[in-house]
């Protein structure tokens, strides 16, 4: 196990909002409202982050080094100067992967115990 993996494991289990925010910024830099939209879209509307939850989570994630505010910005005609953009860090990627592994193991154990998702 690498030092980065050990450091990532120390964050587990992740709050659901944190995991969803990491997923939202995994592929591209996003501003806060775009993160809210991505999470809602990704979850089929089942999870709607409030602005308060989003920005409290983002502040904590910035302090923890899971995300950063990149210096680069979109082209001026595609940007609003008031927006703050967020990018996942290598630590954030490692943490998201560690959480995905943890969740996969939980689902595997639930299935083995007869708790099959989608069945009552």
Secondary structure, DSSP 8 states (H G I E B T S, - for coil): --HHHHHHHTT-S--HHHHHHHHHTSSS-EEHHHHHHHHHHHTTTS----HHHHHHHHHHHHHHTSEE--S----GGG--TT--EEEE-HHHHHHHHHHHHHHHHHHHHHHHTT--TT--
